[in-house]
Amino acid sequence: ASCHRQEIGFTDDLTLSDGFEGGKTGAHSMRLANANFYAGERMFWDKRALDLEDQSTMPIKDHTEMGFD
């Protein structure tokens, strides 16, 4: 995947991450390193996910990120 690259801390170095069929997401990918230590913190830059479990399915369901409706 291009969105969470190991060599730069499991994030990307883009202002807006690349999405499905050349689309752009609303922000760049948050770091996955140490994500299990985010207990009690909301996820995503806009804080829309309540926790890591809530966040984990949102990119899969997003049309821009994965191409699903």
MODELLER restraints for C-alpha pairs under 7 A, 6 or more apart:
rsr = mdl.restraints
at = mdl.atoms
rsr.add(forms.Gaussian(group=physical.xy_distance, feature=features.Distance(at['CA:3:A'], at['CA:11:A']), mean=6.10, stdev=0.5))
rsr.add(forms.Gaussian(group=physical.xy_distance, feature=features.Distance(at['CA:3:A'], at['CA:12:A']), mean=5.43, stdev=0.5))
rsr.add(forms.Gaussian(group=physical.xy_distance, feature=features.Distance(at['CA:3:A'], at['CA:17:A']), mean=6.50, stdev=0.5))
rsr.add(forms.Gaussian(group=physical.xy_distance, feature=features.Distance(at['CA:3:A'], at['CA:29:A']), mean=5.99, stdev=0.5))
rsr.add(forms.Gaussian(group=physical.xy_distance, feature=features.Distance(at['CA:4:A'], at['CA:10:A']), mean=4.19, stdev=0.5))
rsr.add(forms.Gaussian(group=physical.xy_distance, feature=features.Distance(at['CA:4:A'], at['CA:11:A']), mean=4.19, stdev=0.5))
rsr.add(forms.Gaussian(group=physical.xy_distance, feature=features.Distance(at['CA:4:A'], at['CA:12:A']), mean=5.72, stdev=0.5))
rsr.add(forms.Gaussian(group=physical.xy_distance, feature=features.Distance(at['CA:4:A'], at['CA:29:A']), mean=6.73, stdev=0.5))
rsr.add(forms.Gaussian(group=physical.xy_distance, feature=features.Distance(at['CA:5:A'], at['CA:11:A']), mean=5.46, stdev=0.5))
rsr.add(forms.Gaussian(group=physical.xy_distance, feature=features.Distance(at['CA:5:A'], at['CA:12:A']), mean=6.04, stdev=0.5))
rsr.add(forms.Gaussian(group=physical.xy_distance, feature=features.Distance(at['CA:9:A'], at['CA:31:A']), mean=6.15, stdev=0.5))
rsr.add(forms.Gaussian(group=physical.xy_distance, feature=features.Distance(at['CA:9:A'], at['CA:33:A']), mean=5.99, stdev=0.5))
rsr.add(forms.Gaussian(group=physical.xy_distance, feature=features.Distance(at['CA:10:A'], at['CA:31:A']), mean=5.25, stdev=0.5))
rsr.add(forms.Gaussian(group=physical.xy_distance, feature=features.Distance(at['CA:10:A'], at['CA:32:A']), mean=5.26, stdev=0.5))
rsr.add(forms.Gaussian(group=physical.xy_distance, feature=features.Distance(at['CA:10:A'], at['CA:33:A']), mean=6.07, stdev=0.5))
rsr.add(forms.Gaussian(group=physical.xy_distance, feature=features.Distance(at['CA:11:A'], at['CA:29:A']), mean=5.22, stdev=0.5))
rsr.add(forms.Gaussian(group=physical.xy_distance, feature=features.Distance(at['CA:11:A'], at['CA:30:A']), mean=5.65, stdev=0.5))
rsr.add(forms.Gaussian(group=physical.xy_distance, feature=features.Distance(at['CA:11:A'], at['CA:31:A']), mean=4.60, stdev=0.5))
rsr.add(forms.Gaussian(group=physical.xy_distance, feature=features.Distance(at['CA:11:A'], at['CA:32:A']), mean=6.70, stdev=0.5))
rsr.add(forms.Gaussian(group=physical.xy_distance, feature=features.Distance(at['CA:12:A'], at['CA:28:A']), mean=6.52, stdev=0.5))
rsr.add(forms.Gaussian(group=physical.xy_distance, feature=features.Distance(at['CA:12:A'], at['CA:29:A']), mean=5.83, stdev=0.5))
rsr.add(forms.Gaussian(group=physical.xy_distance, feature=features.Distance(at['CA:14:A'], at['CA:28:A']), mean=5.87, stdev=0.5))
rsr.add(forms.Gaussian(group=physical.xy_distance, feature=features.Distance(at['CA:15:A'], at['CA:27:A']), mean=6.31, stdev=0.5))
rsr.add(forms.Gaussian(group=physical.xy_distance, feature=features.Distance(at['CA:15:A'], at['CA:28:A']), mean=5.41, stdev=0.5))
rsr.add(forms.Gaussian(group=physical.xy_distance, feature=features.Distance(at['CA:16:A'], at['CA:24:A']), mean=5.84, stdev=0.5))
rsr.add(forms.Gaussian(group=physical.xy_distance, feature=features.Distance(at['CA:16:A'], at['CA:25:A']), mean=5.57, stdev=0.5))
rsr.add(forms.Gaussian(group=physical.xy_distance, feature=features.Distance(at['CA:16:A'], at['CA:26:A']), mean=6.01, stdev=0.5))
rsr.add(forms.Gaussian(group=physical.xy_distance, feature=features.Distance(at['CA:16:A'], at['CA:27:A']), mean=4.55, stdev=0.5))
rsr.add(forms.Gaussian(group=physical.xy_distance, feature=features.Distance(at['CA:16:A'], at['CA:28:A']), mean=4.60, stdev=0.5))
rsr.add(forms.Gaussian(group=physical.xy_distance, feature=features.Distance(at['CA:17:A'], at['CA:24:A']), mean=5.71, stdev=0.5))
rsr.add(forms.Gaussian(group=physical.xy_distance, feature=features.Distance(at['CA:17:A'], at['CA:25:A']), mean=5.34, stdev=0.5))
rsr.add(forms.Gaussian(group=physical.xy_distance, feature=features.Distance(at['CA:17:A'], at['CA:27:A']), mean=6.22, stdev=0.5))
rsr.add(forms.Gaussian(group=physical.xy_distance, feature=features.Distance(at['CA:17:A'], at['CA:28:A']), mean=4.65, stdev=0.5))
rsr.add(forms.Gaussian(group=physical.xy_distance, feature=features.Distance(at['CA:17:A'], at['CA:29:A']), mean=6.30, stdev=0.5))
rsr.add(forms.Gaussian(group=physical.xy_distance, feature=features.Distance(at['CA:18:A'], at['CA:24:A']), mean=4.94, stdev=0.5))
rsr.add(forms.Gaussian(group=physical.xy_distance, feature=features.Distance(at['CA:18:A'], at['CA:25:A']), mean=6.42, stdev=0.5))
rsr.add(forms.Gaussian(group=physical.xy_distance, feature=features.Distance(at['CA:19:A'], at['CA:25:A']), mean=5.98, stdev=0.5))
rsr.add(forms.Gaussian(group=physical.xy_distance, feature=features.Distance(at['CA:19:A'], at['CA:64:A']), mean=5.32, stdev=0.5))
rsr.add(forms.Gaussian(group=physical.xy_distance, feature=features.Distance(at['CA:19:A'], at['CA:65:A']), mean=4.42, stdev=0.5))
rsr.add(forms.Gaussian(group=physical.xy_distance, feature=features.Distance(at['CA:19:A'], at['CA:66:A']), mean=6.70, stdev=0.5))
rsr.add(forms.Gaussian(group=physical.xy_distance, feature=features.Distance(at['CA:20:A'], at['CA:64:A']), mean=5.42, stdev=0.5))
rsr.add(forms.Gaussian(group=physical.xy_distance, feature=features.Distance(at['CA:20:A'], at['CA:65:A']), mean=5.41, stdev=0.5))
rsr.add(forms.Gaussian(group=physical.xy_distance, feature=features.Distance(at['CA:20:A'], at['CA:66:A']), mean=5.44, stdev=0.5))
rsr.add(forms.Gaussian(group=physical.xy_distance, feature=features.Distance(at['CA:20:A'], at['CA:67:A']), mean=5.40, stdev=0.5))
rsr.add(forms.Gaussian(group=physical.xy_distance, feature=features.Distance(at['CA:23:A'], at['CA:64:A']), mean=5.94, stdev=0.5))
rsr.add(forms.Gaussian(group=physical.xy_distance, feature=features.Distance(at['CA:24:A'], at['CA:64:A']), mean=6.86, stdev=0.5))
rsr.add(forms.Gaussian(group=physical.xy_distance, feature=features.Distance(at['CA:25:A'], at['CA:64:A']), mean=6.31, stdev=0.5))
rsr.add(forms.Gaussian(group=physical.xy_distance, feature=features.Distance(at['CA:25:A'], at['CA:65:A']), mean=6.55, stdev=0.5))
rsr.add(forms.Gaussian(group=physical.xy_distance, feature=features.Distance(at['CA:30:A'], at['CA:44:A']), mean=6.84, stdev=0.5))
rsr.add(forms.Gaussian(group=physical.xy_distance, feature=features.Distance(at['CA:41:A'], at['CA:51:A']), mean=6.46, stdev=0.5))
rsr.add(forms.Gaussian(group=physical.xy_distance, feature=features.Distance(at['CA:42:A'], at['CA:48:A']), mean=6.93, stdev=0.5))
rsr.add(forms.Gaussian(group=physical.xy_distance, feature=features.Distance(at['CA:42:A'], at['CA:49:A']), mean=5.63, stdev=0.5))
rsr.add(forms.Gaussian(group=physical.xy_distance, feature=features.Distance(at['CA:42:A'], at['CA:50:A']), mean=4.86, stdev=0.5))
rsr.add(forms.Gaussian(group=physical.xy_distance, feature=features.Distance(at['CA:42:A'], at['CA:51:A']), mean=5.24, stdev=0.5))
rsr.add(forms.Gaussian(group=physical.xy_distance, feature=features.Distance(at['CA:43:A'], at['CA:49:A']), mean=4.96, stdev=0.5))
rsr.add(forms.Gaussian(group=physical.xy_distance, feature=features.Distance(at['CA:43:A'], at['CA:50:A']), mean=6.43, stdev=0.5))
rsr.add(forms.Gaussian(group=physical.xy_distance, feature=features.Distance(at['CA:43:A'], at['CA:51:A']), mean=5.83, stdev=0.5))
rsr.add(forms.Gaussian(group=physical.xy_distance, feature=features.Distance(at['CA:43:A'], at['CA:52:A']), mean=6.48, stdev=0.5))
rsr.add(forms.Gaussian(group=physical.xy_distance, feature=features.Distance(at['CA:43:A'], at['CA:55:A']), mean=6.30, stdev=0.5))
rsr.add(forms.Gaussian(group=physical.xy_distance, feature=features.Distance(at['CA:49:A'], at['CA:55:A']), mean=5.15, stdev=0.5))
rsr.add(forms.Gaussian(group=physical.xy_distance, feature=features.Distance(at['CA:59:A'], at['CA:65:A']), mean=5.95, stdev=0.5))
rsr.add(forms.Gaussian(group=physical.xy_distance, feature=features.Distance(at['CA:59:A'], at['CA:66:A']), mean=6.78, stdev=0.5))
rsr.add(forms.Gaussian(group=physical.xy_distance, feature=features.Distance(at['CA:60:A'], at['CA:66:A']), mean=5.78, stdev=0.5))
rsr.add(forms.Gaussian(group=physical.xy_distance, feature=features.Distance(at['CA:61:A'], at['CA:68:A']), mean=5.72, stdev=0.5))
rsr.add(forms.Gaussian(group=physical.xy_distance, feature=features.Distance(at['CA:61:A'], at['CA:69:A']), mean=6.66, stdev=0.5))
rsr.add(forms.Gaussian(group=physical.xy_distance, feature=features.Distance(at['CA:62:A'], at['CA:68:A']), mean=5.96, stdev=0.5))
rsr.add(forms.Gaussian(group=physical.xy_distance, feature=features.Distance(at['CA:62:A'], at['CA:69:A']), mean=6.70, stdev=0.5))
rsr.add(forms.Gaussian(group=physical.xy_distance, feature=features.Distance(at['CA:63:A'], at['CA:69:A']), mean=5.26, stdev=0.5))
